[in-house]
């Protein structure tokens, strides 16, 4: 019970940093995430973490403006 309350508080706080999720939705996601994470195995948690990191890097690379290579002095 306390874990769900803490999860809801963390979810509400994190939802303020994102544009797509509002405060109540973040609180609900945070409270639901606690029992889901408690039932996951360690390899599954590591795989989800690595996948999230890879998605973050791909999105950052996609949003970055293209760079122009420096010209060689002739």
N, C-alpha and C positions, 0 to 999 in steps of 0.2 A: 504494500500500500504506500509506504513512504517512498519507495523507488519510483512508483508511478507519479507521485506528486512532484518529486524532484525532476523526473523526465518531462513532465508538463511544463514546469518552470523553465527548464533549459530550452525546450522546444519553442516556447513563447518568446524567449529572449533571442534565439537564433532567427526566428521568423521576422524579427524587426530588421534584420540585415538583408533579407531577400525580398525581391519585388513580387514574386509570384505567390507567396504564402503569407496569409494574414496572421494576426496574433492567436485567435481561437483555433485556427487550423494547425498552427505550429504546436500549440498545447496538446491537441488531440494526437498529432503525429508523435510527439515526444512521449506521451503516456502509453501509446501503443508500442513504441519501439522497445521499451524496457522488457516486457515479457518475450518479445520476438528474439532479442539479442540473448536473453538468458537461455533460450532453447537451442541456440546455434552452436555448432562445433567450432573449435579453434581454426581448422583449415578453411571452413566456410567464411569465418570472419576475416581471415587474412585474404582470401580471394575477393571478397567484397571490397575490402580496403584497397587492394591493388587495382581492382577494376575502377573504383572511384578516382584513384590517383591518375590512372591512364586517361580516363574521360576528361578530367580537369586539364591535363597537359594538352590533349588534342584540342579542346575548346579554346585554351589560351593561345595555342599556335594558330588556330583559325582566325581568331580575332585580332592578332597582331598585324600591323601594317607591313607590307613587303619592304624589305630593305634593298637599297641599291648598292651593288658592290663597288668598292673604291676603284678609281681609275689608276692604271699603272702609268708612271711617269715615263715618257718616251724620250 
